[in-house]
Structures are given as structure tokens and as C-alpha cells.
Amino acid sequence: MTEPSPRLPGERIRADIESAILSGTWQPGTRVPSEHALMAQYNCSRMTVNKVISGLAAAGLVSRRRHAGSFVAAPSGERAMMEIQNLADEAARLGQSYRHEILKREKRPASKMLHVLCRHWIDELPYAVEDRLISLVQVPHARDESFTAMPPGSWLLQTAPWSEAEHIIRAREADAAMAGLLAMPVGGACLELRRRTWHAGKLVTDVTMTYPGARHSFAGRFSPTGG
């Protein structure tokens, strides 16, 4: 009986990473070893490693973030629940214009937080107000980021890992300040989404997104899981 041929480095890398993810050893948000680390561990080329990671990303097992690396992706059902809306992409899909403006950006040394207040516009109508705290302990490179090229939420998605999230949705009335920012009547109905994310048990960001109720809704479509 012939011996099975040894697996190629790419096959071994993919099998090992898939095993770690599917067994739960690597939880969503876990950072995948860098390309250089995998090259050294498996004695292979960068092209081989890049091809493996690209394949895992296409399969939905990992997500690649610019300047940050690759991370274990959340299962598809969880992504549907936790996916963070990219307003620029959504506007482009609908053929609408998008822009954002940073209204406030201040460091809070006592709490080691960065506070950013941002307003989003779609088709030149105020769409949402983003009031965000970012941990400068967990995301130190946010200290020098202006967020003028990319809004804070989109920037964090590409640069900061997270492994746990909490969403709270509630209705509120617009006070004078919020009504002015969203071009709506004082006392008008708003939808408020508060989202907090953590990585390895430590807070990454705490954001409240406020939308004019008459121009926004949250929707989801789900299927029953087997049990």
C-alpha cells in the first residue's frame, strides 16, 4: 500500500487555521498570525500564505482589515445581527451622495478616551449623528487620526479587532441640540442605537447613533436554526 503524499504547505496552513476556527479554539475577533509568522512556521513563501488567507476570507472564515491584519470572522448569522452599517457604501448602492463632518474631536486624558462627534449626510440631508468614545488603550493609533477621510465607525472596522458587541435600541425625543443637528422639530421622534464593542474583555468603543425617526428604520430577516 502506497503512503499518502505529504500535504503542501498551503494545504497544511489552511487545515490548521480552519481547525482552530471551527473547533472554537480561535473565537470571533481573534487575530490570525501574521503572514511573516506563518511563513516562518510553515517554511513557505509569502505568496502561499497570502493565497491561503484570501481563500479563508472568501469562505467567510476570516476578515482582512487594512493596516491591522486578519481576524476570525463572526458566524454568518451573528454577522447579520451585528453588522455595522457603512453609510457611504449604502448611499453609493442607492445612487445617493454621502459625506460626513467631524463636529468635535477631543482627548479625555483622565479616562484615556477619545471623544468624537460626527454628523452623516445623505443627499444633503442630515442622516445620523454619531457620538463615539474610543479607548486609546485598545486603539492607540486613534490618537492621531483626524477621521476626515473616513468616518470613525468605518475606520474602526478596518483597524481595530473586536470579539464581543452589545446593541441597545430605543426611542427618544429630540432636544434642541439634536433637532438642530438633524434638521427636525424639537420633540420629534428619534431612533437611538447604542453599540459597545469589546476585545478580550476590554472596551474598544462606545457609540450612540441617533437617527431622525421619520427618515429611518431598522430591519432584519432571520431564519429558524435547527435544534
Contacts in CASP RR format, 6 or more apart in sequence:
PFRMAT RR
TARGET T0000
AUTHOR 0000-0000-0000
METHOD contacts of the structure
MODEL  1
MTEPSPRLPGERIRADIESAILSGTWQPGTRVPSEHALMAQYNCSRMTVN
KVISGLAAAGLVSRRRHAGSFVAAPSGERAMMEIQNLADEAARLGQSYRH
EILKREKRPASKMLHVLCRHWIDELPYAVEDRLISLVQVPHARDESFTAM
PPGSWLLQTAPWSEAEHIIRAREADAAMAGLLAMPVGGACLELRRRTWHA
GKLVTDVTMTYPGARHSFAGRFSPTGG
7 15 0 8 1.000
9 42 0 8 1.000
9 43 0 8 1.000
9 44 0 8 1.000
9 48 0 8 1.000
10 42 0 8 1.000
10 44 0 8 1.000
10 48 0 8 1.000
10 49 0 8 1.000
10 51 0 8 1.000
10 52 0 8 1.000
12 42 0 8 1.000
13 38 0 8 1.000
13 42 0 8 1.000
13 44 0 8 1.000
13 48 0 8 1.000
13 49 0 8 1.000
13 52 0 8 1.000
14 52 0 8 1.000
14 55 0 8 1.000
14 56 0 8 1.000
17 26 0 8 1.000
17 32 0 8 1.000
17 52 0 8 1.000
17 56 0 8 1.000
17 61 0 8 1.000
17 62 0 8 1.000
18 56 0 8 1.000
18 61 0 8 1.000
19 25 0 8 1.000
20 26 0 8 1.000
21 61 0 8 1.000
21 62 0 8 1.000
21 72 0 8 1.000
26 32 0 8 1.000
26 72 0 8 1.000
27 72 0 8 1.000
27 163 0 8 1.000
28 71 0 8 1.000
28 72 0 8 1.000
28 73 0 8 1.000
28 74 0 8 1.000
28 75 0 8 1.000
28 78 0 8 1.000
28 163 0 8 1.000
29 71 0 8 1.000
29 72 0 8 1.000
29 73 0 8 1.000
29 74 0 8 1.000
29 161 0 8 1.000
29 162 0 8 1.000
29 163 0 8 1.000
29 199 0 8 1.000
30 71 0 8 1.000
30 72 0 8 1.000
30 161 0 8 1.000
30 163 0 8 1.000
31 69 0 8 1.000
31 70 0 8 1.000
31 71 0 8 1.000
31 161 0 8 1.000
32 53 0 8 1.000
32 62 0 8 1.000
32 69 0 8 1.000
32 70 0 8 1.000
32 71 0 8 1.000
32 72 0 8 1.000
33 41 0 8 1.000
34 69 0 8 1.000
35 46 0 8 1.000
35 49 0 8 1.000
35 50 0 8 1.000
35 53 0 8 1.000
36 46 0 8 1.000
38 44 0 8 1.000
38 49 0 8 1.000
38 52 0 8 1.000
39 45 0 8 1.000
39 46 0 8 1.000
39 48 0 8 1.000
39 49 0 8 1.000
42 48 0 8 1.000
42 49 0 8 1.000
53 62 0 8 1.000
53 64 0 8 1.000
53 70 0 8 1.000
56 62 0 8 1.000
56 70 0 8 1.000
57 63 0 8 1.000
57 64 0 8 1.000
57 70 0 8 1.000
60 73 0 8 1.000
60 76 0 8 1.000
61 72 0 8 1.000
61 73 0 8 1.000
62 70 0 8 1.000
62 71 0 8 1.000
62 72 0 8 1.000
62 73 0 8 1.000
63 70 0 8 1.000
63 71 0 8 1.000
63 73 0 8 1.000
64 70 0 8 1.000
65 71 0 8 1.000
65 157 0 8 1.000
65 158 0 8 1.000
65 159 0 8 1.000
65 160 0 8 1.000
65 161 0 8 1.000
66 158 0 8 1.000
66 159 0 8 1.000
67 158 0 8 1.000
67 159 0 8 1.000
68 158 0 8 1.000
68 159 0 8 1.000
68 160 0 8 1.000
68 161 0 8 1.000
71 161 0 8 1.000
73 79 0 8 1.000
74 82 0 8 1.000
80 220 0 8 1.000
80 222 0 8 1.000
81 167 0 8 1.000
82 165 0 8 1.000
82 167 0 8 1.000
84 153 0 8 1.000
84 157 0 8 1.000
84 195 0 8 1.000
86 154 0 8 1.000
86 157 0 8 1.000
87 98 0 8 1.000
87 100 0 8 1.000
87 120 0 8 1.000
87 122 0 8 1.000
87 127 0 8 1.000
87 128 0 8 1.000
87 151 0 8 1.000
88 98 0 8 1.000
88 151 0 8 1.000
88 154 0 8 1.000
91 97 0 8 1.000
91 98 0 8 1.000
91 122 0 8 1.000
91 123 0 8 1.000
92 98 0 8 1.000
96 122 0 8 1.000
96 123 0 8 1.000
97 121 0 8 1.000
97 122 0 8 1.000
97 123 0 8 1.000
97 124 0 8 1.000
98 120 0 8 1.000
98 121 0 8 1.000
98 122 0 8 1.000
99 120 0 8 1.000
99 121 0 8 1.000
100 118 0 8 1.000
100 119 0 8 1.000
100 120 0 8 1.000
100 121 0 8 1.000
100 151 0 8 1.000
101 118 0 8 1.000
101 119 0 8 1.000
101 121 0 8 1.000
102 116 0 8 1.000
102 117 0 8 1.000
102 118 0 8 1.000
102 146 0 8 1.000
102 147 0 8 1.000
102 148 0 8 1.000
103 117 0 8 1.000
103 118 0 8 1.000
103 119 0 8 1.000
103 181 0 8 1.000
104 115 0 8 1.000
104 116 0 8 1.000
104 117 0 8 1.000
105 114 0 8 1.000
105 115 0 8 1.000
105 116 0 8 1.000
105 117 0 8 1.000
105 146 0 8 1.000
105 147 0 8 1.000
106 114 0 8 1.000
106 115 0 8 1.000
107 113 0 8 1.000
107 114 0 8 1.000
107 115 0 8 1.000
107 136 0 8 1.000
107 143 0 8 1.000
108 114 0 8 1.000
108 115 0 8 1.000
108 133 0 8 1.000
111 133 0 8 1.000
112 135 0 8 1.000
112 136 0 8 1.000
112 137 0 8 1.000
113 133 0 8 1.000
113 134 0 8 1.000
113 135 0 8 1.000
113 136 0 8 1.000
114 133 0 8 1.000
114 134 0 8 1.000
114 136 0 8 1.000
114 142 0 8 1.000
114 143 0 8 1.000
115 132 0 8 1.000
115 133 0 8 1.000
116 130 0 8 1.000
116 132 0 8 1.000
116 133 0 8 1.000
116 134 0 8 1.000
116 147 0 8 1.000
116 152 0 8 1.000
117 129 0 8 1.000
117 130 0 8 1.000
117 131 0 8 1.000
117 132 0 8 1.000
118 129 0 8 1.000
118 130 0 8 1.000
118 132 0 8 1.000
118 147 0 8 1.000
118 151 0 8 1.000
118 152 0 8 1.000
119 126 0 8 1.000
119 128 0 8 1.000
119 129 0 8 1.000
119 130 0 8 1.000
119 181 0 8 1.000
120 126 0 8 1.000
120 127 0 8 1.000
120 128 0 8 1.000
120 129 0 8 1.000
120 130 0 8 1.000
120 151 0 8 1.000
121 127 0 8 1.000
125 183 0 8 1.000
125 215 0 8 1.000
126 181 0 8 1.000
126 182 0 8 1.000
126 183 0 8 1.000
126 212 0 8 1.000
127 211 0 8 1.000
127 212 0 8 1.000
127 215 0 8 1.000
127 216 0 8 1.000
128 182 0 8 1.000
128 209 0 8 1.000
128 210 0 8 1.000
128 211 0 8 1.000
128 216 0 8 1.000
129 178 0 8 1.000
129 181 0 8 1.000
129 182 0 8 1.000
129 209 0 8 1.000
129 210 0 8 1.000
130 151 0 8 1.000
130 152 0 8 1.000
130 153 0 8 1.000
130 207 0 8 1.000
130 208 0 8 1.000
130 209 0 8 1.000
131 207 0 8 1.000
131 208 0 8 1.000
131 209 0 8 1.000
131 210 0 8 1.000
132 152 0 8 1.000
132 153 0 8 1.000
132 205 0 8 1.000
132 206 0 8 1.000
132 207 0 8 1.000
132 208 0 8 1.000
133 205 0 8 1.000
133 206 0 8 1.000
133 207 0 8 1.000
134 142 0 8 1.000
134 152 0 8 1.000
134 156 0 8 1.000
134 204 0 8 1.000
134 205 0 8 1.000
135 202 0 8 1.000
135 203 0 8 1.000
135 204 0 8 1.000
135 205 0 8 1.000
136 142 0 8 1.000
136 143 0 8 1.000
137 202 0 8 1.000
138 160 0 8 1.000
138 199 0 8 1.000
138 202 0 8 1.000
138 203 0 8 1.000
138 204 0 8 1.000
139 156 0 8 1.000
139 159 0 8 1.000
139 160 0 8 1.000
139 204 0 8 1.000
139 205 0 8 1.000
141 159 0 8 1.000
142 155 0 8 1.000
142 156 0 8 1.000
142 160 0 8 1.000
145 155 0 8 1.000
147 155 0 8 1.000
150 158 0 8 1.000
152 207 0 8 1.000
153 205 0 8 1.000
153 207 0 8 1.000
156 204 0 8 1.000
156 205 0 8 1.000
160 199 0 8 1.000
160 204 0 8 1.000
160 205 0 8 1.000
161 199 0 8 1.000
161 204 0 8 1.000
162 197 0 8 1.000
162 198 0 8 1.000
162 199 0 8 1.000
162 204 0 8 1.000
163 198 0 8 1.000
163 199 0 8 1.000
163 200 0 8 1.000
163 201 0 8 1.000
164 197 0 8 1.000
164 198 0 8 1.000
164 199 0 8 1.000
164 201 0 8 1.000
165 195 0 8 1.000
165 196 0 8 1.000
165 197 0 8 1.000
165 198 0 8 1.000
166 195 0 8 1.000
166 196 0 8 1.000
166 197 0 8 1.000
167 193 0 8 1.000
167 194 0 8 1.000
167 195 0 8 1.000
168 193 0 8 1.000
168 194 0 8 1.000
168 195 0 8 1.000
169 191 0 8 1.000
169 192 0 8 1.000
169 193 0 8 1.000
169 194 0 8 1.000
169 218 0 8 1.000
170 192 0 8 1.000
170 194 0 8 1.000
171 189 0 8 1.000
171 190 0 8 1.000
171 191 0 8 1.000
171 192 0 8 1.000
172 189 0 8 1.000
172 190 0 8 1.000
172 192 0 8 1.000
172 210 0 8 1.000
173 187 0 8 1.000
173 188 0 8 1.000
173 189 0 8 1.000
173 190 0 8 1.000
174 180 0 8 1.000
174 182 0 8 1.000
174 184 0 8 1.000
174 185 0 8 1.000
174 186 0 8 1.000
174 187 0 8 1.000
174 188 0 8 1.000
174 189 0 8 1.000
174 190 0 8 1.000
174 212 0 8 1.000
175 186 0 8 1.000
175 187 0 8 1.000
176 186 0 8 1.000
178 190 0 8 1.000
178 210 0 8 1.000
179 185 0 8 1.000
179 186 0 8 1.000
179 187 0 8 1.000
179 188 0 8 1.000
182 190 0 8 1.000
182 210 0 8 1.000
182 211 0 8 1.000
182 212 0 8 1.000
183 212 0 8 1.000
184 190 0 8 1.000
184 212 0 8 1.000
184 214 0 8 1.000
188 213 0 8 1.000
189 212 0 8 1.000
189 213 0 8 1.000
189 214 0 8 1.000
190 210 0 8 1.000
190 211 0 8 1.000
190 212 0 8 1.000
190 213 0 8 1.000
191 210 0 8 1.000
191 211 0 8 1.000
191 212 0 8 1.000
191 213 0 8 1.000
191 216 0 8 1.000
191 217 0 8 1.000
191 218 0 8 1.000
192 208 0 8 1.000
192 209 0 8 1.000
192 210 0 8 1.000
192 211 0 8 1.000
193 208 0 8 1.000
193 209 0 8 1.000
193 210 0 8 1.000
193 211 0 8 1.000
193 218 0 8 1.000
194 206 0 8 1.000
194 207 0 8 1.000
194 208 0 8 1.000
194 209 0 8 1.000
195 205 0 8 1.000
195 206 0 8 1.000
195 207 0 8 1.000
195 208 0 8 1.000
195 209 0 8 1.000
196 203 0 8 1.000
196 205 0 8 1.000
196 206 0 8 1.000
196 207 0 8 1.000
197 203 0 8 1.000
197 204 0 8 1.000
197 205 0 8 1.000
198 204 0 8 1.000
END
